[in-house]
Amino acid sequence: MKEIDQPTSFNRRSFLKTAGLLIGTWGLSSTSAFGAIDTATLAEDSLFKCKPLVLRAGENSMQLVVVTKEPTACWLSYGTTAKQLDRKTREVRNGMAHVGTIHHFKLTDLSPGQTCHYQIEATPVEKLERKDAVFGTKELTPEASLHAVNPNGQEAYCLIYNDIHETPESFGLLRKLVPAAQPDFYVLNGDMVSNMRSEDHFISNVLAPMAALSASSVPVLYSRGNHETWNWYARHITDYLLDDPHPFYYGFRQGPAYFLILDSGEARPDSDPVNWGLIEFDAYREAQARWLQQEVEKPEFKQAKHRIVITHIPPFYASSPIHAATHSFGLWGDILNKSGISVMICGHTHQPKVHPAVAGKHNFPIVIGGGPKEGNRTIISLKAKAQNLHLQLIHESGKLLGEVKR
């Protein structure tokens, strides 16, 4: 029987020192480092395992998640100014307020382009019976701000990480290579971990550093990689991400660009012995093809000046054949080639390069990011304006490895 990795212990302070996110480590204030990056750390006895993470921003809505160390009841208070958080929401399931450790919040009454300030209050629930309840001391997260999407915005700016593979110090190192201003959103394009071991493992390697980089204000979108499908805890990753019917493939409009996130799934065939007969990614990719055919017919997709695809495994340019690449592009390729795609952004191979479009094969450039080892790490910067699109593939040394201009 295959040995199952045991959950790792969670020491958030030692992790943050490694990640370079403590003020003392960089010797920089929050504004001098990345503009709005959050360098403050949680107290050792905090109720929260990490600060809130924004999962998605829409024209009228936001989705957030926060994780606590023990069962709590949570409220999110929000308003148009930091001093007037006069609206409240909480997670309610089947008529009952959620009591647990993973809390999702949906703000659905925002105005396009609106700035919203918020704070989360958590109260430990130590005992809950019909005639007796015991509550602990409540704790508040720091106040943070959000920005609803402006559908008439003239620019979309995002930063894309891939194949970090449990080297969380890479987030901060690579972030320093691009301008300080926060992007509209971050994308984690797969293999942030080498396998899914436990909640604490996922938080220390992904959620905590990204909550800091994003200052609990900028959305962090997840494009699942094959390594996020590995190990026993892989089936729990959705507990922390979008509360949607299909959280790993979706589309959205941001300014002049439309983004398609596609899930290439596990690299090997479903029948491979290492999958233990417990996956069905071929059928899953077929379902995505049916969804994709409908998505590219949406008016907001057709009207977008730029159309960007983000998926972990590239359809071509691996050193050896990959089942997921062949199968997915066999299903999606014809649709994408006929849909005026501007660029496809991938990872997986750890071989960073910009591959020009090849007519009839892939009618758009394919950009592949680097890997986790020192000397091979990259970050991808993408800016889409009404007049043009500019993508840069940037090496950890600061060298420009390639770019796409349209």
C-alpha positions as CSV (number, residue, x, y, z in Angstrom):
1,M,0.0,0.0,0.0
2,K,1.3,3.4,-0.9
3,E,2.6,5.4,2.1
4,I,0.6,8.5,3.0
5,D,2.6,11.6,3.9
6,Q,1.8,12.8,7.5
7,P,0.6,16.3,8.0
8,T,3.3,18.8,8.9
9,S,3.3,20.9,11.9
10,F,2.4,24.6,11.5
11,N,4.7,27.3,12.8
12,R,3.5,30.5,11.2
13,R,6.2,32.8,12.6
14,S,9.1,30.7,11.4
15,F,7.4,30.3,8.0
16,L,7.0,34.1,7.6
17,K,10.6,34.6,8.4
18,T,11.5,32.2,5.7
19,A,9.1,33.8,3.3
20,G,10.6,37.2,3.9
21,L,7.4,38.8,5.0
22,L,8.3,40.1,8.4
23,I,9.3,43.7,8.6
24,G,12.5,42.8,10.4
25,T,13.5,40.5,7.6
26,W,13.4,43.1,4.9
27,G,13.8,46.1,7.1
28,L,11.1,47.9,5.0
29,S,7.8,49.4,5.9
30,S,4.7,48.2,4.1
31,T,4.6,51.1,1.7
32,S,8.3,51.0,0.7
33,A,8.2,47.3,-0.1
34,F,5.2,46.7,-2.4
35,G,2.8,49.6,-1.8
36,A,-0.1,47.9,0.0
37,I,1.6,44.6,1.1
38,D,0.7,43.6,4.6
39,T,3.8,43.1,6.7
40,A,2.1,42.9,10.1
41,T,2.0,39.4,11.6
42,L,-0.6,37.7,13.7
43,A,0.0,37.1,17.4
44,E,1.1,33.6,18.4
45,D,-2.2,33.2,20.3
46,S,-4.4,34.6,17.5
47,L,-7.6,32.8,16.8
48,F,-6.8,33.1,13.1
49,K,-4.5,30.7,11.2
50,C,-4.0,33.3,8.5
51,K,-5.5,36.6,7.5
52,P,-8.4,36.8,5.2
53,L,-7.9,36.0,1.5
54,V,-10.0,37.6,-1.3
55,L,-11.0,34.9,-3.8
56,R,-12.9,36.8,-6.4
57,A,-14.1,40.3,-7.2
58,G,-17.0,41.0,-9.4
59,E,-19.0,44.1,-10.4
60,N,-21.3,43.8,-7.5
61,S,-19.8,41.1,-5.3
62,M,-16.8,39.8,-3.5
63,Q,-15.9,36.3,-2.1
64,L,-13.5,35.9,0.8
65,V,-12.3,33.1,3.1
66,V,-10.7,33.1,6.6
67,V,-9.5,30.1,8.7
68,T,-9.5,29.9,12.5
69,K,-7.7,27.6,14.8
70,E,-10.8,26.4,16.6
71,P,-14.6,26.4,15.9
72,T,-15.9,29.9,15.8
73,A,-18.9,32.0,14.7
74,C,-17.9,34.8,12.4
75,W,-19.4,38.1,11.2
76,L,-17.9,40.3,8.4
77,S,-18.7,44.0,8.9
78,Y,-18.3,46.3,5.9
79,G,-19.0,49.8,4.7
80,T,-17.8,52.6,2.4
81,T,-15.4,54.0,5.0
82,A,-13.2,52.4,7.6
83,K,-15.0,54.3,10.3
84,Q,-18.5,53.2,9.2
85,L,-18.7,49.5,8.8
86,D,-22.5,49.6,9.1
87,R,-23.4,46.4,7.1
88,K,-22.9,42.8,8.2
89,T,-22.9,39.4,6.6
90,R,-22.0,35.8,7.7
91,E,-22.0,32.4,6.3
92,V,-25.4,30.7,6.7
93,R,-26.0,27.1,5.7
94,N,-29.5,25.7,5.5
95,G,-30.9,28.3,7.9
96,M,-28.1,28.1,10.5
97,A,-25.1,30.4,11.0
98,H,-21.9,28.4,10.2
99,V,-19.9,27.3,13.2
100,G,-16.5,25.9,12.2
101,T,-12.9,26.8,11.3
102,I,-13.3,27.7,7.6
103,H,-15.5,30.7,6.9
104,H,-16.6,31.9,3.5
105,F,-18.2,35.3,3.0
106,K,-20.0,36.7,0.0
107,L,-20.7,40.4,-0.4
108,T,-23.4,40.8,-3.0
109,D,-24.7,44.4,-2.7
110,L,-21.7,46.4,-3.9
111,S,-21.6,49.0,-6.7
112,P,-19.3,48.6,-9.7
113,G,-15.9,50.2,-9.0
114,Q,-16.9,50.8,-5.3
115,T,-14.2,50.7,-2.6
116,C,-15.4,48.7,0.4
117,H,-13.7,48.5,3.8
118,Y,-14.2,45.4,6.0
119,Q,-13.3,43.6,9.2
120,I,-14.0,40.1,10.4
121,E,-15.0,39.2,13.9
122,A,-14.5,35.7,15.2
123,T,-16.0,34.3,18.5
124,P,-14.9,30.9,19.7
125,V,-17.8,28.5,20.3
126,E,-16.7,26.3,23.2
127,K,-20.0,24.7,23.9
128,L,-23.3,24.7,22.0
129,E,-26.3,22.8,23.4
130,R,-30.0,23.5,23.3
131,K,-30.1,25.1,26.8
132,D,-26.4,25.9,27.3
133,A,-23.7,27.6,25.3
134,V,-20.3,28.9,26.1
135,F,-18.5,31.5,24.0
136,G,-14.9,32.6,24.2
137,T,-13.3,36.0,23.7
138,K,-13.9,37.5,20.2
139,E,-11.1,38.7,18.0
140,L,-11.1,41.1,15.1
141,T,-8.9,40.9,11.9
142,P,-7.2,44.2,10.9
143,E,-9.4,46.4,8.8
144,A,-8.8,46.0,5.0
145,S,-10.3,47.4,1.8
146,L,-11.7,45.8,-1.4
147,H,-12.5,47.2,-4.8
148,A,-15.4,45.9,-6.9
149,V,-14.7,45.5,-10.6
150,N,-15.4,48.5,-12.8
151,P,-16.9,46.9,-16.0
152,N,-15.9,50.0,-18.0
153,G,-12.3,50.0,-16.7
154,Q,-9.6,50.7,-19.3
155,E,-7.0,48.4,-18.0
156,A,-6.5,44.9,-16.5
157,Y,-3.3,44.1,-14.6
158,C,-2.4,40.8,-13.1
159,L,0.7,38.9,-11.8
160,I,1.0,35.2,-12.3
161,Y,3.0,32.7,-10.3
162,N,3.4,29.0,-11.3
163,D,5.2,25.9,-9.9
164,I,6.3,27.4,-6.6
165,H,6.4,23.9,-5.2
166,E,6.5,24.7,-1.5
167,T,9.2,27.4,-1.7
168,P,7.1,30.2,-0.2
169,E,10.1,32.5,0.0
170,S,9.8,32.7,-3.8
171,F,6.6,34.8,-3.6
172,G,8.3,37.7,-2.0
173,L,11.5,37.4,-4.0
174,L,9.6,37.4,-7.3
175,R,7.2,40.1,-6.3
176,K,10.1,42.6,-5.9
177,L,10.8,42.3,-9.6
178,V,7.8,44.2,-10.7
179,P,6.4,47.7,-9.8
180,A,5.2,48.3,-6.2
181,A,1.5,49.0,-7.1
182,Q,-0.8,46.1,-6.4
183,P,-2.3,44.4,-9.5
184,D,-6.0,44.0,-10.0
185,F,-5.5,40.3,-9.1
186,Y,-3.0,37.5,-8.7
187,V,-3.1,34.1,-10.4
188,L,-1.6,31.0,-8.9
189,N,-1.2,28.9,-12.0
190,G,-0.8,25.5,-10.4
191,D,1.7,23.4,-8.3
192,M,2.0,25.9,-5.5
193,V,2.5,22.7,-3.4
194,S,4.1,19.4,-4.4
195,N,1.2,17.5,-2.9
196,M,-1.7,18.3,-0.6
197,R,-0.8,17.0,2.8
198,S,-2.9,18.9,5.4
199,E,-4.6,22.2,6.1
200,D,-1.6,23.6,7.9
201,H,0.7,22.6,5.1
202,F,-1.5,24.4,2.5
203,I,-1.9,27.5,4.7
204,S,1.8,27.9,5.4
205,N,2.8,27.4,1.8
206,V,0.0,29.2,0.0
207,L,-2.7,31.0,1.9
208,A,-0.6,32.8,4.5
209,P,2.0,34.3,2.1
210,M,-0.7,35.3,-0.4
211,A,-2.8,36.9,2.2
212,A,0.2,39.0,3.1
213,L,1.2,39.8,-0.5
214,S,-2.4,40.8,-1.4
215,A,-2.9,42.7,1.9
216,S,-6.2,40.8,2.2
217,S,-7.5,43.3,-0.4
218,V,-6.6,41.9,-3.9
219,P,-8.2,38.8,-5.3
220,V,-6.0,35.6,-5.5
221,L,-7.3,33.3,-8.2
222,Y,-6.4,29.6,-8.3
223,S,-5.7,27.6,-11.5
224,R,-5.1,24.1,-10.2
225,G,-2.0,22.1,-11.2
226,N,-1.5,18.4,-11.3
227,H,0.3,18.4,-7.9
228,E,-2.7,19.9,-6.2
229,T,-4.5,16.7,-7.1
230,W,-2.0,14.5,-5.3
231,N,-2.3,12.9,-1.9
232,W,-5.1,12.4,0.5
233,Y,-5.8,16.0,1.3
234,A,-6.3,17.0,-2.4
235,R,-10.0,16.5,-2.0
236,H,-10.2,19.3,0.6
237,I,-8.5,22.1,-1.4
238,T,-11.9,23.4,-2.5
239,D,-12.8,24.0,1.2
240,Y,-10.5,27.1,1.0
241,L,-11.3,28.3,-2.5
242,L,-14.2,29.6,-4.5
243,D,-17.6,28.4,-3.3
244,D,-18.7,27.7,-6.9
245,P,-20.0,24.6,-8.8
246,H,-16.7,24.3,-10.6
247,P,-14.1,26.4,-8.8
248,F,-11.1,25.5,-11.1
249,Y,-12.6,26.5,-14.5
250,Y,-14.4,29.8,-15.0
251,G,-14.4,32.9,-17.1
252,F,-14.6,36.6,-16.2
253,R,-14.3,40.1,-17.8
254,Q,-11.8,42.6,-16.3
255,G,-11.5,45.9,-18.2
256,P,-10.8,45.2,-21.9
257,A,-9.8,41.6,-21.3
258,Y,-11.7,38.3,-20.9
259,F,-9.9,35.6,-18.9
260,L,-10.6,31.9,-19.2
261,I,-9.2,29.7,-16.5
262,L,-9.1,26.0,-17.5
263,D,-8.2,23.0,-15.3
264,S,-5.8,20.5,-17.1
265,G,-6.1,18.2,-14.1
266,E,-3.8,15.3,-13.3
267,A,-1.1,14.8,-15.9
268,R,-1.2,11.0,-16.2
269,P,-4.1,8.9,-17.5
270,D,-6.9,8.0,-15.1
271,S,-5.9,4.4,-15.4
272,D,-2.3,4.9,-14.2
273,P,-1.6,2.8,-11.1
274,V,-0.5,5.9,-9.1
275,N,-4.0,7.2,-9.3
276,W,-5.4,4.1,-7.5
277,G,-8.6,4.1,-9.6
278,L,-9.8,7.2,-7.7
279,I,-9.8,9.9,-10.5
280,E,-11.9,10.7,-13.6
281,F,-10.2,13.6,-15.2
282,D,-11.0,12.6,-18.8
283,A,-14.7,13.0,-18.1
284,Y,-13.9,16.2,-16.2
285,R,-12.0,17.7,-19.2
286,E,-14.9,16.7,-21.5
287,A,-17.3,18.6,-19.2
288,Q,-15.0,21.6,-19.5
289,A,-15.1,21.4,-23.3
290,R,-18.9,21.7,-23.2
291,W,-18.7,24.6,-20.8
292,L,-16.0,26.3,-22.9
293,Q,-18.1,26.1,-26.1
294,Q,-20.8,28.1,-24.3
295,E,-18.4,30.5,-22.6
296,V,-16.9,31.7,-25.9
297,E,-20.3,32.6,-27.2
298,K,-21.0,35.1,-24.4
299,P,-21.3,38.7,-25.6
300,E,-18.8,39.9,-22.9
301,F,-16.2,37.4,-24.3
302,K,-16.8,38.3,-27.9
303,Q,-16.7,42.0,-27.1
304,A,-13.4,41.8,-25.2
305,K,-10.4,43.4,-26.9
306,H,-8.1,40.7,-25.4
307,R,-8.9,37.0,-24.6
308,I,-6.5,35.3,-22.3
309,V,-6.3,31.6,-21.4
310,I,-4.6,30.4,-18.2
311,T,-4.1,26.7,-17.6
312,H,-1.3,24.8,-15.8
313,I,-0.2,22.1,-18.3
314,P,0.7,23.4,-21.8
315,P,-0.7,21.6,-24.8
316,F,2.7,21.5,-26.4
317,Y,6.5,21.9,-25.7
318,A,7.0,19.4,-23.0
319,S,10.1,17.2,-23.2
320,S,8.0,14.0,-23.2
321,P,4.3,13.3,-24.0
322,I,1.7,14.2,-21.4
323,H,-1.7,12.6,-21.4
324,A,-3.4,15.7,-20.0
325,A,-1.9,17.9,-22.6
326,T,-3.0,15.7,-25.5
327,H,-6.4,15.0,-24.2
328,S,-7.3,18.6,-23.1
329,F,-6.2,20.3,-26.3
330,G,-7.9,17.6,-28.3
331,L,-11.1,18.7,-26.7
332,W,-10.4,22.5,-26.3
333,G,-8.0,23.2,-29.1
334,D,-10.4,23.7,-32.0
335,I,-12.6,26.0,-29.8
336,L,-9.7,28.1,-28.7
337,N,-8.2,28.3,-32.2
338,K,-11.4,29.7,-33.6
339,S,-12.0,32.1,-30.7
340,G,-9.4,34.8,-31.2
341,I,-7.3,34.0,-28.2
342,S,-4.6,36.6,-27.5
343,V,-2.3,34.4,-25.4
344,M,-2.2,31.2,-23.4
345,I,-0.3,31.2,-20.1
346,C,1.0,27.9,-18.6
347,G,3.5,26.3,-16.3
348,H,4.3,22.6,-15.5
349,T,7.4,22.0,-17.6
350,H,9.7,24.3,-15.6
351,Q,11.2,25.4,-18.9
352,P,10.4,29.1,-19.2
353,K,9.9,30.4,-22.7
354,V,7.5,32.4,-25.0
355,H,6.5,30.2,-27.9
356,P,5.1,32.2,-30.9
357,A,1.8,31.3,-32.5
358,V,1.9,28.5,-35.0
359,A,-1.0,28.8,-37.5
360,G,-3.3,25.8,-37.5
361,K,-1.6,24.3,-34.4
362,H,-2.1,27.0,-31.8
363,N,-3.1,30.3,-33.3
364,F,-1.8,32.2,-30.3
365,P,1.4,32.5,-28.3
366,I,2.0,30.0,-25.5
367,V,3.9,31.4,-22.5
368,I,5.4,28.9,-20.1
369,G,6.7,30.0,-16.7
370,G,9.7,28.6,-14.9
371,G,10.2,26.2,-11.9
372,P,10.9,26.3,-8.2
373,K,14.7,25.9,-8.1
374,E,17.0,28.9,-7.6
375,G,18.0,30.2,-11.0
376,N,14.8,29.0,-12.7
377,R,12.1,31.0,-11.0
378,T,9.9,33.4,-12.9
379,I,6.9,35.8,-12.6
380,I,4.6,36.8,-15.4
381,S,3.2,40.3,-15.6
382,L,0.3,41.0,-17.9
383,K,-1.2,44.4,-18.6
384,A,-4.2,44.7,-21.0
385,K,-5.3,48.1,-22.1
386,A,-7.9,49.1,-24.7
387,Q,-5.2,49.8,-27.2
388,N,-2.7,47.0,-26.5
389,L,-1.6,44.0,-24.4
390,H,1.8,43.6,-22.9
391,L,3.0,40.4,-21.2
392,Q,6.4,40.0,-19.7
393,L,8.1,36.7,-18.6
394,I,10.6,37.9,-16.0
395,H,13.5,35.8,-14.6
396,E,14.3,36.0,-10.9
397,S,17.5,37.9,-11.8
398,G,15.3,40.6,-13.3
399,K,16.2,39.6,-16.9
400,L,13.3,39.7,-19.4
401,L,13.1,36.1,-20.9
402,G,10.4,37.0,-23.4
403,E,7.3,39.1,-24.0
404,V,4.1,39.3,-25.9
405,K,2.9,42.5,-27.4
406,R,-0.3,42.9,-29.3
